[in-house]
Amino acid sequence: MGLIFARATNATFTIFLSFVLSYIMLIAMGILWPEGLDWLVQRAKEVEAMVVRPGIPVRYKVWLDLLIEEGAILLLFFTMVARILVAIVGTALSSPFKKH
């Protein structure tokens, strides 16, 4: 039981950490390199336009219009980058202490 709880806690912590790091990266990029953030926002708008296209039936399109926006796509991108960074740093820090 303890191993299951430890794994669930570890997974929850890494998800929460990557969520917080994604907002920090988004804010830092907006402050330090606003042109780069603008470029990413424009790409997110393009992705949104590709996903929500006119040929989709209305019963699906209304949900896509509500749930998919460039802010969510941008945050998803930063969250994926943060998850990769957390995995790399976590692996680098824990690899010397692994049991064989």
Protein Blocks (a to p, Z undefined) as FASTA:
>chain_A
ZZmmmmmmmmmmmmmmmmmmmmmmmmmmmmmmmmlmmmmmmmmmmmmmmmmcfklcfklm
mmmmmmpcfklmmmmmmmmmmmmmmmmmmmmmmmmmpcZZ
